Amino acid sequence: MQFSDSETSRIIEMAWEDRTPFEAIEDLFGLNHSQLVSFMRSNVSSGSFKVWRKRHSGRTTKHLKLRDPAIMRSHCKTQYKHR
């Protein structure tokens, strides 16, 4: 799949966000989990990729099936507010 620079940037941003589930990325951009891993491997530095994989492997907020139903939002309350 080919993505524009802005789409690539948004996918990477969503992948790094703790509360954005992998399923949301799949719904918006058509990348399932294994495709997202390949995408991240080829679009971020190897060091960043290793940190990302370690950080998100097994993180329950990144998988809707493992997520606590009490989590209703996909980002921190202050994430998109101007300071």
PLY file of the C-alpha trace (Angstrom):
ply
format ascii 1.0
element vertex 83
property float x
property float y
property float z
element edge 82
property int vertex1
property int vertex2
end_header
0.00 0.00 0.00
1.16 3.50 -0.76
0.44 6.28 1.70
0.98 10.01 1.43
3.49 11.65 3.76
0.68 12.95 5.97
-0.97 9.50 6.13
2.38 7.88 6.96
2.93 10.41 9.72
-0.56 9.81 11.13
-0.17 6.02 11.08
3.12 6.28 12.97
1.56 8.70 15.46
-1.41 6.39 16.03
0.88 3.37 16.40
2.85 5.16 19.13
-0.24 6.33 21.05
-0.92 4.06 24.01
-4.70 4.24 23.85
-5.21 3.98 20.10
-6.05 0.33 19.41
-4.51 -1.49 16.48
-8.05 -2.09 15.21
-8.56 1.67 14.75
-5.50 1.81 12.50
-6.85 -1.15 10.54
-10.26 0.49 10.15
-8.79 3.80 8.95
-5.84 2.64 6.87
-6.41 -1.05 6.15
-3.25 -2.25 7.93
-3.75 -5.30 10.14
-1.35 -5.90 13.03
1.29 -7.80 11.05
1.14 -5.24 8.22
1.50 -2.44 10.77
4.60 -4.09 12.20
6.12 -4.28 8.70
5.06 -0.67 8.02
6.71 0.55 11.23
9.85 -1.49 10.52
10.26 0.23 7.15
9.22 3.77 8.18
11.03 4.40 11.47
14.63 3.89 12.48
15.64 0.45 13.71
16.17 1.78 17.23
12.73 3.42 17.29
11.18 0.23 15.93
12.75 -1.87 18.70
11.51 0.56 21.36
8.03 0.62 19.81
7.79 -3.19 19.65
8.96 -3.59 23.23
6.58 -0.88 24.44
3.47 -2.17 22.68
3.82 -5.93 22.74
1.17 -7.21 25.12
-0.12 -3.73 26.01
-3.81 -4.29 26.71
-4.90 -0.81 25.61
-3.62 -1.47 22.08
-5.93 -4.49 21.55
-9.70 -3.98 21.78
-10.30 -7.57 22.92
-7.90 -7.14 25.85
-8.92 -3.57 26.69
-10.81 -2.69 29.85
-14.36 -1.68 28.80
-14.04 1.39 31.04
-11.57 2.93 28.58
-13.80 4.91 26.27
-11.39 7.37 24.64
-8.44 6.84 22.36
-6.18 9.58 23.67
-5.20 11.47 26.79
-7.63 14.25 27.82
-4.99 16.91 27.20
-3.45 15.42 24.06
-5.16 17.65 21.52
-5.58 20.81 23.63
-3.49 23.88 23.00
-1.45 24.90 26.02
0 1
1 2
2 3
3 4
4 5
5 6
6 7
7 8
8 9
9 10
10 11
11 12
12 13
13 14
14 15
15 16
16 17
17 18
18 19
19 20
20 21
21 22
22 23
23 24
24 25
25 26
26 27
27 28
28 29
29 30
30 31
31 32
32 33
33 34
34 35
35 36
36 37
37 38
38 39
39 40
40 41
41 42
42 43
43 44
44 45
45 46
46 47
47 48
48 49
49 50
50 51
51 52
52 53
53 54
54 55
55 56
56 57
57 58
58 59
59 60
60 61
61 62
62 63
63 64
64 65
65 66
66 67
67 68
68 69
69 70
70 71
71 72
72 73
73 74
74 75
75 76
76 77
77 78
78 79
79 80
80 81
81 82
